[in-house]
C-alpha cells in the first residue's frame, strides 16, 4: 500500500472521538461480559447440587467457585498488558471459545480433580473477557457515550447472577448439572459468531496494533519480555490507570458480603427471601445509573464519592432498623443501589482518567485483579466479624471500607484527562 492510501485510511486527527457509537456491538460485548460472569454464577447456583453429586466437602466445592477469581487475582494486570499487545478482539474471541469449551466439558461431570482444573482454566477465559470487552466498548463508542457504556458494562455481574438465579434453578430441576453447564456453553455461540463477523474495532486502535506488532517483530524476545515487565511496572506507578481498580477494590470487598449476609440479618422470612432476589437487581440499576450520572451531571469521581457516602449512611440506617422489617427492607434496597453506584463509577472513571486503548486495557486488568482480591478476602472477613461482633462488627467493616474507598475517589478527583 502506498503512502497516500495509507494516510487516507488513517482516522482523523482527533481520533479519540468515534464518528458514531456501534450500539449493537456494544450490547454484544456486554452480553459477552454477562456470559463471563455466569462462570461464577453457575457454580454459585449449583453449589448444593455439586455437593450432592460429588459427595465432597463444602470447602472443596468452594475452591471450584473461587478458583475462577483467583486467576484474576494473580494475572489480572498481566492480562491487561497482554491484551493490548496481542489485540483485544483476538483475546476476547479466544477467551469466549475457551470458556464455552470448558463449560461443555464440565457438563460431563468429570472427577472432582479434573473439574477443579477446568475451573482454573475457566478463570483465564473469564479474565480475557473482562479485560478486553470493556476496552473494545470504549474504542467503538463516541466520547459522549463512553460513561454510559461503562455504566452498562458495570451491570454485567449483577445481571449474570440475577439471570442464573432465575433460569439456572429451573434448568437444574429439569436436567440437573449437565443441562445447566451445556446451556451455558451454547449461550455464547451466537454472541461469538456476531463478534467474529461484525465487531469492528476503531481504525485508530487497528493502526496502533499493527505498528506495535511491526516494532516487536524487529526486536529480540529478551527485549519483548523487558518491555512487557516495564509496562506492568508502569501500571502500578501510574495513578490514573490504577485508581479505578483501587476504587473497585473497596467495593468488591463488601459487595458479595452485602448480598450474602444482609438478607440473613432479618428475622422475617418473607423479608429475607425477597431481599435475596431484589438486592442484586437494584444494585444493577445503581450501576447503570452511575454511567448516566457521570455522563450528564457529575464527574465519575464525584459519583464515586457520593456513592460511598450513601453506602455508609444507609448501612447505618439498615443496621439500626434490623427489628423493623419494613424499614430494614427499604434501607437495604437503598444501600445496594448506592453500592451499585460505586461499581459503575469505577468503570466510568476509566475513559476519563485514561485515554490510550492500551492503558485502558491495563486499567481494566487492574480492576479485574483488585476486584478479585476484594471478592476473595471480603466474605471471610465479614463472616468473622459477624461471628465475633455480631451485626455491629459488619457495620463497622462497611464503614471502614467506605472511608477507604471515599478517600480513593477524592484522590482520583485530582486527575482529569478530559
KOLBAZA-127785 format. One record per residue: residue in three letters; x, y, z of N, C-alpha, C in turn. Coordinates in steps of 0.2 Angstrom, whole numbers. Each point is the difference from the previous one (the first is absolute). Layout:
BEGIN
> ALA,X,Y,Z,X,Y,Z,X,Y,Z $
...
This chain:
BEGIN
> UNK,4,-6,0,-4,6,0,4,6,0 $
> UNK,-1,5,-4,4,6,-1,-1,5,6 $
> UNK,4,5,0,-1,5,6,-6,3,0 $
> UNK,-2,2,-6,-7,4,-1,-6,-4,3 $
> UNK,0,-6,-2,-6,-4,2,0,-2,7 $
> UNK,7,0,3,0,-2,7,-3,6,4 $
> UNK,2,6,-2,-2,6,3,-7,1,-1 $
> UNK,-3,-2,-5,-7,1,-1,-4,-5,4 $
> UNK,3,-5,2,-4,-5,5,1,2,7 $
> UNK,4,4,2,1,2,7,-6,4,2 $
> UNK,-1,-1,7,-6,4,3,2,8,0 $
> UNK,-5,4,1,1,7,1,5,2,5 $
> UNK,2,6,0,5,2,5,-2,-1,7 $
> UNK,-7,2,1,-3,-1,7,-2,-7,0 $
> UNK,4,-5,1,-2,-7,-1,-3,-3,6 $
> UNK,0,4,6,-4,-2,6,-7,-1,-1 $
> UNK,-3,4,-5,-7,0,-1,-2,-5,-6 $
> UNK,-4,-5,1,-3,-4,-5,-6,3,-3 $
> UNK,-1,0,-6,-5,3,-4,-7,-1,3 $
> UNK,-1,-7,1,-6,-2,3,1,-6,4 $
> UNK,-4,-1,5,0,-5,5,-3,-7,-3 $
> UNK,4,-5,0,-3,-6,-3,-4,-4,5 $
> UNK,-6,2,1,-4,-2,6,-1,-8,0 $
> UNK,-2,-3,-6,-1,-7,0,6,-4,3 $
> UNK,6,3,-3,6,-4,3,2,2,7 $
> UNK,-2,6,2,1,1,7,-5,-5,5 $
> UNK,-6,-1,-3,-4,-5,4,3,-7,0 $
> UNK,2,-2,-6,3,-6,-1,6,-1,5 $
> UNK,4,5,0,6,0,5,-2,-1,7 $
> UNK,-5,4,2,-3,-1,7,-3,-7,1 $
> UNK,-3,-3,-5,-3,-6,1,6,-5,1 $
> UNK,6,1,-4,6,-4,1,2,0,8 $
> UNK,-1,6,3,2,1,7,-5,-3,4 $
> UNK,-6,0,-1,-5,-4,3,1,-7,0 $
> UNK,2,-3,-6,2,-7,0,6,-2,4 $
> UNK,5,5,0,6,-1,4,-2,0,8 $
> UNK,-4,4,2,-2,0,7,-4,-6,2 $
> UNK,-4,-3,-5,-3,-6,1,4,-6,2 $
> UNK,7,1,-2,5,-5,2,0,0,8 $
> UNK,-1,5,3,0,0,8,-7,-2,2 $
> UNK,-6,3,-4,-6,-1,3,-3,-7,-1 $
> UNK,3,-4,-5,-3,-7,-1,2,-4,6 $
> UNK,6,1,2,3,-4,6,-4,2,7 $
> UNK,-1,6,0,-4,3,6,-7,-3,0 $
> UNK,-3,0,-6,-7,-3,0,0,-7,1 $
> UNK,5,-4,-3,0,-7,1,4,-3,6 $
> UNK,1,4,4,5,-2,6,-3,-6,4 $
> UNK,-6,0,1,-3,-5,4,0,-7,-4 $
> UNK,-2,1,-7,0,-6,-4,7,-3,-1 $
> UNK,5,5,0,7,-3,-1,2,-4,7 $
> UNK,-2,3,5,1,-4,7,-3,-7,-1 $
> UNK,-6,0,-2,-4,-6,0,3,-5,-5 $
> UNK,2,2,-6,3,-4,-5,7,-3,2 $
> UNK,4,5,2,7,-3,1,1,-2,7 $
> UNK,-5,1,5,1,-3,7,6,3,3 $
> UNK,2,6,-2,6,4,2,-2,5,6 $
> UNK,5,2,3,-1,5,5,-1,7,-3 $
> UNK,-4,5,4,-1,6,-3,7,4,-1 $
> UNK,5,-1,3,6,3,-1,3,-1,-7 $
> UNK,-1,-7,-2,3,-2,-6,-4,3,-6 $
> UNK,-7,0,1,-4,4,-5,1,7,0 $
> UNK,2,3,5,1,7,1,7,2,-4 $
> UNK,4,-5,0,6,1,-4,-1,1,-7 $
> UNK,-5,-4,-3,-2,0,-7,-4,7,-1 $
> UNK,-3,2,5,-4,7,-1,5,5,0 $
> UNK,5,0,4,5,6,1,5,0,-5 $
> UNK,2,-6,-3,6,-1,-4,0,5,-7 $
> UNK,-6,1,-2,-1,4,-6,2,7,2 $
> UNK,-2,3,6,3,6,2,7,0,2 $
> UNK,3,-5,3,7,0,1,4,1,-6 $
> UNK,-2,-2,-6,4,1,-6,0,7,-1 $
> UNK,-5,4,1,-1,7,-1,5,4,5 $
> UNK,0,-3,6,4,3,6,7,0,-2 $
> UNK,3,-6,-3,7,-1,-1,2,3,-7 $
> UNK,-5,0,-5,2,2,-7,-3,6,-3 $
> UNK,-4,3,5,-4,5,-3,3,6,-4 $
> UNK,5,3,3,4,5,-3,4,-3,-6 $
> UNK,3,-6,1,3,-3,-6,-4,-1,-6 $
> UNK,-6,-2,1,-5,0,-5,-1,6,-4 $
> UNK,-1,6,4,-1,6,-2,6,2,-5 $
> UNK,6,-1,2,6,1,-4,0,-4,-7 $
> UNK,-1,-7,1,0,-4,-6,-6,1,-5 $
> UNK,-6,2,3,-5,2,-5,1,5,-4 $
> UNK,4,5,3,2,6,-5,5,-2,-5 $
> UNK,4,-5,2,5,-2,-5,-2,-5,-5 $
> UNK,-5,-4,2,-2,-6,-5,-6,3,-4 $
> UNK,-3,5,2,-6,2,-3,-7,-2,4 $
> UNK,-4,5,1,-5,-1,5,-6,-5,-3 $
> UNK,-1,1,-7,-5,-4,-3,2,-8,0 $
> UNK,7,-1,-1,2,-7,0,0,-3,7 $
> UNK,2,4,5,0,-2,7,-8,-2,2 $
> UNK,-4,4,-2,-7,-1,2,-3,-6,-4 $
> UNK,1,-1,-6,-3,-6,-4,3,-6,3 $
> UNK,7,0,1,3,-6,3,-3,-2,7 $
> UNK,-1,5,4,-2,-1,7,-7,-3,0 $
> UNK,-4,3,-5,-7,-3,0,0,-7,-3 $
> UNK,4,-1,-5,0,-7,-2,3,-5,5 $
> UNK,5,2,4,2,-4,5,-5,-1,6 $
> UNK,-4,5,2,-5,-1,5,-5,-4,-2 $
> UNK,-3,0,-7,-5,-4,-2,2,-7,0 $
> UNK,6,-2,-2,3,-6,0,0,-3,7 $
> UNK,3,3,4,1,-2,7,-7,-1,3 $
> UNK,-5,4,-1,-7,-1,3,-3,-6,-3 $
> UNK,1,-2,-6,-2,-6,-3,3,-6,3 $
> UNK,7,0,1,3,-5,3,-2,-1,7 $
> UNK,-2,5,4,-2,-1,7,-7,-3,0 $
> UNK,-4,1,-6,-7,-3,0,1,-8,1 $
> UNK,6,-3,-2,0,-7,1,2,-2,7 $
> UNK,0,5,5,2,-2,7,6,-4,1 $
> UNK,6,2,-2,6,-4,1,1,-1,7 $
> UNK,5,-4,2,3,0,7,1,7,2 $
> UNK,0,0,7,0,7,3,7,3,-1 $
> UNK,5,-3,-1,7,3,-1,0,3,-7 $
> UNK,-3,-4,-5,0,3,-7,-5,6,0 $
> UNK,-6,0,4,-4,5,0,3,7,3 $
> UNK,4,-1,5,3,5,3,6,3,-5 $
> UNK,3,-4,-3,5,2,-5,-3,4,-6 $
> UNK,-6,-2,-2,-4,3,-5,-2,7,2 $
> UNK,-1,1,7,-2,7,2,6,4,0 $
> UNK,6,-2,1,6,4,0,0,3,-7 $
> UNK,0,-5,-5,0,3,-7,-6,4,-2 $
> UNK,-5,-1,3,-6,4,-1,1,7,3 $
> UNK,4,1,5,2,6,3,4,4,-5 $
> UNK,4,-3,-4,4,4,-6,-5,2,-5 $
> UNK,-5,-4,-2,-5,2,-4,-4,6,2 $
> UNK,-2,0,7,-4,6,3,5,6,0 $
> UNK,6,-1,1,4,6,1,1,3,-7 $
> UNK,1,-4,-5,1,3,-7,-6,4,-2 $
> UNK,-6,-2,2,-6,4,-2,-1,6,3 $
> UNK,1,0,7,-1,6,4,6,5,-1 $
> UNK,5,-2,-3,5,5,-2,-1,3,-7 $
> UNK,-1,-4,-4,-1,2,-7,-6,3,-2 $
> UNK,-6,-2,2,-7,2,-2,-1,7,2 $
> UNK,1,3,6,-1,7,2,5,4,-4 $
> UNK,6,-2,-2,4,4,-4,-2,1,-7 $
> UNK,-3,-5,-3,-3,0,-6,-6,4,0 $
> UNK,-4,0,5,-6,4,1,2,8,-1 $
> UNK,5,1,4,2,7,0,2,2,-7 $
> UNK,4,-4,-4,3,1,-6,-5,1,-6 $
> UNK,-6,-3,1,-5,1,-5,-6,5,2 $
> UNK,1,4,5,-5,4,3,2,8,-1 $
> UNK,-4,4,-2,1,7,0,2,2,7 $
> UNK,4,5,1,2,3,6,-6,1,5 $
> UNK,-5,3,-3,-6,2,4,-4,-6,3 $
> UNK,1,-6,-3,-3,-6,2,4,-5,4 $
> UNK,6,2,1,5,-5,4,-2,-1,7 $
> UNK,-2,5,4,-2,-1,7,-6,-4,0 $
> UNK,-5,1,-5,-6,-5,0,2,-7,-1 $
> UNK,4,-1,-5,3,-7,-2,3,-3,6 $
> UNK,4,4,4,3,-3,6,-4,-1,5 $
> UNK,-6,4,1,-5,-2,5,-4,-6,-2 $
> UNK,-1,-1,-7,-3,-6,-2,4,-6,2 $
> UNK,7,1,-2,5,-6,1,0,-2,8 $
> UNK,-1,5,4,1,-1,7,-6,-4,3 $
> UNK,-5,-1,-4,-6,-4,2,1,-8,-1 $
> UNK,5,-2,-4,0,-6,-3,0,-6,6 $
> UNK,3,2,6,1,-5,5,-7,-1,3 $
> UNK,-3,5,2,-7,0,3,-5,-4,-4 $
> UNK,0,2,-7,-4,-3,-5,1,-7,0 $
> UNK,6,-2,0,2,-8,-1,-3,-3,6 $
> UNK,1,2,6,-3,-3,6,-7,0,0 $
> UNK,-4,5,-2,-7,1,0,-3,-5,-5 $
> UNK,3,-1,-6,-2,-4,-5,1,-8,2 $
> UNK,6,-1,3,2,-7,2,-5,-2,6 $
> UNK,-1,5,4,-5,-2,6,-7,-1,-3 $
> UNK,-2,3,-5,-7,-1,-3,0,-6,-4 $
> UNK,4,0,-6,0,-6,-4,4,-6,2 $
> UNK,5,1,3,5,-5,2,-4,-5,5 $
> UNK,-3,2,4,-4,-5,5,-5,-4,-4 $
> UNK,-3,3,-5,-5,-4,-4,4,-5,-4 $
> UNK,5,2,-3,4,-5,-4,3,-6,4 $
> UNK,2,2,6,2,-6,5,-6,-4,2 $
> UNK,-6,2,0,-6,-4,2,-1,-4,-6 $
> UNK,1,2,-6,-2,-3,-6,5,-6,-2 $
> UNK,6,2,0,5,-4,-3,7,-1,4 $
> UNK,0,3,6,5,0,5,6,4,-3 $
> UNK,6,-2,3,6,4,-1,2,0,-8 $
> UNK,-1,-6,-3,2,-1,-7,-3,5,-4 $
> UNK,-7,1,1,-4,5,-5,2,7,2 $
> UNK,2,1,6,2,7,2,6,2,-3 $
> UNK,5,-4,0,7,1,-3,0,0,-7 $
> UNK,-4,-4,-3,-1,0,-8,-3,6,-2 $
> UNK,-5,2,3,-4,6,-2,5,6,1 $
> UNK,4,0,5,5,6,0,5,-1,-6 $
> UNK,2,-6,-2,5,0,-5,-3,2,-7 $
> UNK,-7,-2,-1,-3,2,-6,-2,8,0 $
> UNK,-1,3,5,-2,7,1,4,4,-4 $
> UNK,7,-1,0,5,5,-3,0,-1,-7 $
> UNK,-2,-5,-3,1,-1,-7,-3,5,-5 $
> UNK,-6,3,1,-2,5,-4,4,7,1 $
> UNK,2,1,6,3,6,2,7,-1,-4 $
> UNK,3,-6,1,7,-1,-3,0,1,-8 $
> UNK,-5,-2,-3,-1,0,-7,-1,8,-2 $
> UNK,-4,3,3,-1,7,-1,6,4,1 $
> UNK,4,-1,5,6,4,2,5,-1,-5 $
> UNK,1,-7,-2,5,-2,-5,-1,4,-7 $
> UNK,-7,0,-2,-1,3,-7,-1,8,0 $
> UNK,-3,2,5,-2,7,0,3,5,4 $
> UNK,4,-2,5,3,5,5,6,3,-4 $
> UNK,0,7,0,5,3,-4,3,5,5 $
> UNK,6,-2,3,3,5,4,2,6,-3 $
> UNK,1,6,3,1,6,-3,7,0,-4 $
> UNK,0,3,-6,6,0,-4,6,2,3 $
> UNK,-1,5,5,6,3,4,3,-6,3 $
> UNK,-4,-4,4,3,-6,4,3,-5,-5 $
> UNK,-3,-1,-6,3,-5,-5,7,2,-2 $
> UNK,0,7,-1,7,2,-3,5,0,6 $
> UNK,-2,1,6,5,0,5,2,-8,1 $
> UNK,-5,-4,0,2,-7,1,5,-3,-6 $
> UNK,-1,2,-6,4,-2,-5,7,3,0 $
> UNK,0,7,2,7,3,1,4,-3,6 $
> UNK,-4,-2,5,3,-3,6,3,-7,-2 $
> UNK,-4,-4,-4,2,-7,-2,6,1,-4 $
> UNK,1,5,-5,6,1,-4,6,1,4 $
> UNK,-1,5,5,5,2,5,3,-6,3 $
> UNK,-5,-5,3,2,-5,4,4,-6,-4 $
> UNK,-3,0,-6,3,-5,-5,8,1,-1 $
> UNK,2,7,0,6,2,-1,5,-1,5 $
> UNK,-2,-2,6,4,0,6,0,-7,3 $
> UNK,5,-2,4,1,-7,2,-5,-1,6 $
> UNK,-1,-6,2,-5,-2,5,2,2,7 $
> UNK,7,1,1,2,3,7,-3,7,1 $
> UNK,0,4,-6,-2,7,0,-7,0,1 $
> UNK,-4,-5,-3,-7,0,1,-2,-1,7 $
> UNK,3,-5,3,-1,-2,7,1,6,5 $
> UNK,6,4,-2,2,6,4,-6,5,-1 $
> UNK,-2,1,-6,-5,5,-1,-7,-2,3 $
> UNK,-1,-6,1,-6,-3,3,0,2,7 $
> UNK,6,-2,3,0,2,8,0,7,1 $
> UNK,3,4,-5,0,7,1,-7,3,0 $
> UNK,-4,-3,-4,-7,2,-1,-4,-2,7 $
> UNK,2,-5,2,-4,-3,6,2,5,6 $
> UNK,6,2,1,3,4,5,-4,7,-1 $
> UNK,0,2,-6,-3,7,-1,-7,0,2 $
> UNK,-4,-5,0,-7,0,2,0,2,7 $
> UNK,4,-3,5,0,1,7,3,7,2 $
> UNK,4,2,-5,3,7,2,-5,6,-3 $
> UNK,-5,-2,-4,-4,5,-3,-7,0,3 $
> UNK,-1,5,4,-6,1,4,-6,0,-4 $
> UNK,0,3,-6,-6,1,-4,-2,-7,-2 $
> UNK,4,-5,-2,-2,-6,-2,-2,-5,6 $
> UNK,3,1,6,-1,-4,5,-6,2,5 $
> UNK,-2,6,0,-5,3,4,-7,-3,-1 $
> UNK,-2,-1,-6,-7,-4,-1,0,-7,4 $
> UNK,6,-3,-1,0,-7,4,0,1,7 $
> UNK,4,5,3,0,1,7,-7,2,3 $
> UNK,-4,4,-4,-7,2,2,-4,-7,0 $
> UNK,1,-4,-5,-4,-6,-1,2,-5,5 $
> UNK,6,0,3,2,-5,5,-4,1,6 $
> UNK,-1,6,3,-4,1,6,-7,-2,-1 $
> UNK,-3,1,-7,-6,-2,-1,-1,-8,0 $
> UNK,4,-4,-3,0,-7,0,1,-3,6 $
> UNK,4,3,4,1,-2,7,-6,-1,4 $
> UNK,-5,4,-2,-7,-1,4,-6,-2,-4 $
> UNK,1,0,-7,-6,-1,-4,-3,-7,1 $
> UNK,4,-5,-1,-2,-7,1,-3,-1,7 $
> UNK,3,3,5,-2,-1,7,-7,4,1 $
> UNK,-1,5,-3,-6,4,1,-6,-5,-3 $
> UNK,1,-3,-6,-5,-4,-3,-1,-6,4 $
> UNK,6,-3,3,-1,-6,4,-3,1,7 $
> UNK,3,5,4,-2,0,7,-5,5,2 $
> UNK,-1,6,-4,-6,4,2,-7,-3,0 $
> UNK,-2,-4,-5,-6,-3,1,-1,-5,6 $
> UNK,6,-3,2,0,-5,5,-1,4,7 $
> UNK,1,7,0,0,3,6,-8,1,3 $
> UNK,-4,0,-5,-7,0,1,-3,-6,3 $
> UNK,-4,0,5,-3,-5,3,-7,-2,-3 $
> UNK,-2,5,-4,-7,-1,-4,2,-4,-6 $
> UNK,-3,-6,-1,1,-5,-6,-1,3,-6 $
> UNK,-6,4,-1,-2,3,-6,5,5,-2 $
> UNK,2,4,5,5,6,-2,6,-3,-2 $
> UNK,2,-6,3,7,-3,-2,-1,-3,-7 $
> UNK,-5,-3,-1,0,-3,-7,-1,5,-6 $
> UNK,-4,5,2,0,5,-5,6,4,-2 $
> UNK,4,1,6,6,4,-1,5,-4,-4 $
> UNK,0,-7,1,5,-4,-4,-1,1,-8 $
> UNK,-6,2,-2,-2,1,-7,1,7,-2 $
> UNK,-2,5,4,-1,7,-1,7,3,0 $
> UNK,4,-1,5,7,3,1,4,0,-6 $
> UNK,1,-6,-4,5,0,-6,-3,5,-5 $
> UNK,-7,0,-1,-3,4,-5,1,7,1 $
> UNK,-1,2,6,0,8,1,8,2,0 $
> UNK,4,-5,1,7,2,0,2,1,-8 $
> UNK,-3,-4,-4,1,1,-7,-3,7,-2 $
> UNK,-6,2,2,-3,6,-2,5,6,3 $
> UNK,3,-1,6,5,5,2,6,1,-4 $
> UNK,2,-6,-3,6,0,-4,-1,4,-6 $
> UNK,-5,-2,-4,-2,4,-6,-1,7,1 $
> UNK,-4,2,6,-1,7,1,6,4,1 $
> UNK,6,-4,3,6,4,0,3,2,-6 $
> UNK,-1,-4,-5,2,2,-7,-3,6,-3 $
> UNK,-7,0,1,-4,6,-2,2,6,4 $
> UNK,1,0,7,1,5,4,7,3,-2 $
> UNK,5,-5,-2,7,3,-1,0,3,-7 $
> UNK,-5,-2,-5,0,2,-6,-3,7,-1 $
> UNK,-5,2,4,-4,6,-1,1,5,6 $
> UNK,1,-2,6,-1,4,6,6,1,4 $
> UNK,4,-5,2,6,0,4,6,-3,-3 $
> UNK,5,1,3,6,-4,-2,0,-7,3 $
> UNK,3,-5,-4,0,-7,3,3,0,7 $
> UNK,5,4,1,3,0,7,-5,3,5 $
> UNK,-4,5,-1,-5,3,4,-6,-5,2 $
> UNK,-2,-4,-6,-5,-5,1,3,-5,5 $
> UNK,6,-2,-1,3,-5,5,0,2,7 $
> UNK,2,6,1,0,3,7,-7,0,3 $
> UNK,-5,3,-4,-7,0,3,-2,-7,1 $
> UNK,2,-5,-4,-3,-7,1,3,-3,6 $
> UNK,7,1,1,2,-3,7,-3,3,6 $
> UNK,-1,7,-1,-4,3,6,-7,-3,1 $
> UNK,-3,-1,-6,-7,-3,1,0,-7,3 $
> UNK,5,-4,-2,1,-7,3,1,1,7 $
> UNK,4,4,2,1,1,8,-6,2,3 $
> UNK,-3,5,-3,-7,3,4,-5,-6,0 $
> UNK,-1,-3,-6,-6,-5,1,2,-6,3 $
> UNK,6,-2,1,2,-6,4,-1,2,7 $
> UNK,1,6,2,-2,2,7,-8,-1,1 $
> UNK,-4,3,-4,-7,-1,0,-2,-7,0 $
> UNK,3,-4,-4,-2,-7,-1,1,-4,6 $
> UNK,6,1,3,2,-4,6,-4,3,6 $
> UNK,-2,6,0,-4,3,6,-7,-3,0 $
> UNK,-2,-2,-6,-7,-2,-1,-1,-7,-1 $
> UNK,4,-4,2,0,-8,-1,-6,-3,3 $
> UNK,-3,3,5,-6,-3,3,-6,3,-3 $
> UNK,0,4,-5,-6,3,-3,0,-2,-7 $
> UNK,-3,-6,-2,0,-2,-7,-1,5,-6 $
> UNK,-5,4,1,-1,5,-5,5,5,-1 $
> UNK,3,3,5,5,4,0,7,-3,-3 $
> UNK,1,-6,3,6,-4,-2,0,-1,-7 $
> UNK,-6,-2,-3,0,-2,-7,1,6,-4 $
> UNK,-3,6,2,1,6,-4,7,3,0 $
> UNK,3,0,6,7,2,0,5,-4,-3 $
> UNK,-1,-7,1,5,-5,-4,0,1,-7 $
> UNK,-6,2,-3,-1,1,-7,4,6,-2 $
> UNK,0,6,4,3,6,-1,8,-2,0 $
> UNK,2,-4,5,7,-1,1,3,-4,-6 $
> UNK,-4,-4,-3,3,-4,-6,0,4,-6 $
> UNK,-5,5,0,0,5,-6,6,4,0 $
> UNK,2,2,6,6,4,0,6,-4,-1 $
> UNK,0,-6,2,6,-5,-1,1,-1,-7 $
> UNK,-6,0,-4,0,-1,-7,3,7,-3 $
> UNK,-1,5,3,2,7,-3,8,0,1 $
> UNK,3,-3,5,7,-1,1,3,-3,-6 $
> UNK,-3,-6,-1,3,-4,-6,0,3,-6 $
> UNK,-6,3,-2,0,4,-6,4,6,-1 $
> UNK,1,3,6,5,6,0,7,-2,-2 $
> UNK,2,-6,3,7,-3,-1,1,-1,-8 $
> UNK,-5,-3,-3,1,-1,-7,0,6,-4 $
> UNK,-5,5,2,0,6,-4,6,4,1 $
> UNK,4,-1,5,6,4,1,5,-2,-5 $
> UNK,0,-6,-3,5,-2,-5,1,5,-6 $
> UNK,-5,1,-4,1,4,-6,1,8,2 $
> UNK,-1,2,7,1,6,2,7,1,2 $
> UNK,3,-5,3,7,1,3,5,-3,-5 $
> UNK,-2,-4,-5,5,-4,-4,-3,1,-7 $
> UNK,4,2,-5,-2,1,-7,3,-5,-5 $
> UNK,6,-3,1,2,-4,-5,-3,-7,1 $
> UNK,-2,-4,-5,-3,-6,0,4,-5,4 $
> UNK,7,0,-1,4,-5,4,0,2,7 $
> UNK,0,6,2,0,2,7,-7,-2,3 $
> UNK,-5,1,-4,-7,-2,2,0,-8,2 $
> UNK,3,-4,-4,0,-7,1,4,-1,6 $
> UNK,5,3,1,4,-1,7,-4,2,6 $
> UNK,-4,5,-1,-4,3,5,-6,-6,2 $
> UNK,-3,-2,-6,-5,-6,1,3,-6,3 $
> UNK,7,-1,-2,3,-6,4,1,1,7 $
> UNK,1,7,2,1,1,7,-7,-1,4 $
> UNK,-5,2,-4,-7,0,3,-1,-8,1 $
> UNK,2,-4,-5,-1,-7,1,4,-3,6 $
> UNK,6,2,0,4,-3,5,-2,3,7 $
> UNK,-1,6,1,-1,3,7,-8,-2,2 $
> UNK,-4,-1,-5,-7,-2,1,0,-7,3 $
> UNK,4,-4,-3,0,-7,2,4,-1,7 $
> UNK,4,5,1,3,0,7,-5,2,5 $
> UNK,-4,5,-1,-5,2,4,-6,-6,1 $
> UNK,-2,-3,-5,-5,-5,0,3,-6,4 $
> UNK,7,-1,0,3,-6,3,0,1,7 $
> UNK,2,6,3,2,1,7,-7,3,3 $
> UNK,-4,3,-3,-6,3,3,-5,-5,4 $
> UNK,-2,-5,-3,-5,-4,3,3,-4,6 $
> UNK,6,-2,0,2,-3,7,1,5,5 $
> UNK,2,6,-2,1,5,5,-7,2,3 $
> UNK,-5,1,-4,-6,2,3,-3,-6,4 $
> UNK,1,-6,-2,-3,-6,3,3,0,7 $
> UNK,7,2,1,3,0,6,-2,5,5 $
> UNK,-1,6,-3,-3,6,4,-7,-2,2 $
> UNK,-4,-3,-4,-7,-2,2,0,-5,6 $
> UNK,5,-5,0,0,-5,5,3,3,6 $
> UNK,5,5,0,3,2,6,-4,6,3 $
> UNK,-2,5,-4,-3,6,2,-7,1,-2 $
> UNK,-3,-5,-3,-7,0,-2,-1,6,-6 $
> UNK,-6,3,0,-1,5,-6,4,6,1 $
> UNK,2,2,6,4,6,1,6,-1,-3 $
> UNK,3,-6,0,7,-1,-3,-1,1,-8 $
> UNK,-5,-3,-3,-1,1,-7,-1,7,-2 $
> UNK,-4,4,4,-1,7,-1,6,4,0 $
> UNK,4,-1,5,7,3,0,4,-1,-5 $
> UNK,0,-7,-3,4,-2,-6,-2,4,-6 $
> UNK,-7,1,-1,-2,4,-5,2,7,0 $
> UNK,-1,3,6,2,7,1,8,1,-2 $
> UNK,4,-5,2,7,1,-1,2,-1,-7 $
> UNK,-4,-4,-4,1,-1,-7,-2,6,-4 $
> UNK,-6,3,3,-2,6,-4,4,6,1 $
> UNK,3,1,6,5,5,1,6,-1,-4 $
> UNK,3,-6,-1,6,-1,-4,-2,1,-8 $
> UNK,-6,-2,-2,-2,1,-7,-1,7,-1 $
> UNK,-3,4,5,-2,7,-1,7,4,-1 $
> UNK,5,-2,4,6,3,-1,3,-1,-7 $
> UNK,-1,-6,-3,3,-1,-6,-4,4,-6 $
> UNK,-6,1,1,-4,4,-5,2,7,1 $
> UNK,1,2,6,2,7,1,7,2,-3 $
> UNK,4,-5,0,7,0,-3,0,0,-7 $
> UNK,-5,-4,-3,-1,-1,-7,-3,7,-3 $
> UNK,-3,4,4,-3,6,-2,6,5,-2 $
> UNK,6,-1,2,6,4,-2,2,-1,-7 $
> UNK,-3,-5,-3,3,-2,-7,-6,1,-4 $
> UNK,1,3,-6,-6,0,-5,4,2,-7 $
> UNK,-1,-6,-4,4,1,-6,-5,2,-6 $
> UNK,-6,2,2,-4,3,-5,2,6,-3 $
